[in-house]
């Protein structure tokens, strides 16, 4: 594998990781808002 190919792969993997993290964050926010709709923390 060339250095260029490795950098392209690394960049793509970081973008994919960010997309996964964003999607999981949205799912968590939705689940928490359904669990505690008024945001009281109880």
C-alpha positions in Angstrom: 0.0 0.0 0.0 1.4 3.4 -0.9 1.5 6.3 1.5 -1.1 8.1 -0.6 -3.5 5.2 -0.5 -3.1 4.8 3.3 -3.9 8.5 3.8 -7.0 8.2 1.5 -8.1 5.2 3.5 -7.5 6.9 6.8 -9.5 10.0 5.8 -12.4 7.9 4.5 -12.4 5.9 7.8 -12.5 9.1 9.8 -15.4 10.4 7.8 -17.3 7.1 8.3 -16.6 7.1 12.0 -17.9 10.7 12.3 -21.1 9.8 10.4 -21.7 6.8 12.7 -21.1 8.9 15.8 -23.5 11.6 14.6 -26.2 9.0 13.9 -25.7 7.4 17.3 -25.9 10.8 19.0 -29.2 11.6 17.3 -30.6 8.2 18.3 -29.5 8.8 21.9 -31.0 12.2 22.0 -34.3 10.9 20.7 -34.4 8.0 23.2 -33.6 10.4 26.1 -36.3 12.9 25.0 -38.9 10.1 24.8 -37.8 8.8 28.2 -38.0 12.2 29.9 -40.2 14.5 27.7 -40.2 17.5 30.1 -36.4 17.4 30.6 -36.7 17.3 34.4 -34.1 14.6 34.8 -36.4 12.5 37.0 
